[in-house]
Amino acid sequence: MKTYLPLAIVIALSTAYGFWWKANQGAIRTKKAVPGHRLNAQILGEALGARATMVQFSSAFCTPCRATHSLLAQMVESMSDVKHIQVDAESHLELVRELDIRSTPTTLFINSQGIEVGRAAGTPKRDQVLAALANIA
């Protein structure tokens, strides 16, 4: 019985971590707008949206990145004041470091002034994206 106790502990901890990771994957974390660092058209290579911009950091061989791009591109088709910009993380390493992007896909929610007000690591769900955009005035 004593030999199975470490195995049971490892399995329990691994399971708990798996549930925690799955629950947090794609969740959007809101940030208070801090006017210190602003993204603009010069940094991103495209103009910002009138109300909001979703900046997605992706990599070439990332399957969830493709799903996220498809979701966000489809969503902005019906929103004239929201824009979706995809940034290749591998070719913009300085920006990735500066913005503390730790995994792909990561989507930043930017207000009209270029200030990050939310962030999603992983593939967000449609209702999460709509809620995040609704919070941007």
Secondary structure, 3 states (H helix, E strand, C coil): CCCHHHHHHHHHHHHHHHHHHHHHCCCEEECCCCCCCCCCHHHHCCCCCCCEEEEEEECCCCHHHHHHHHHHHHHHCCCCCEEEEEEEHHHCHHHHHHHCCCCCCEEEEEECCCCEEEEEECCCCHHHHHHHHHCCC
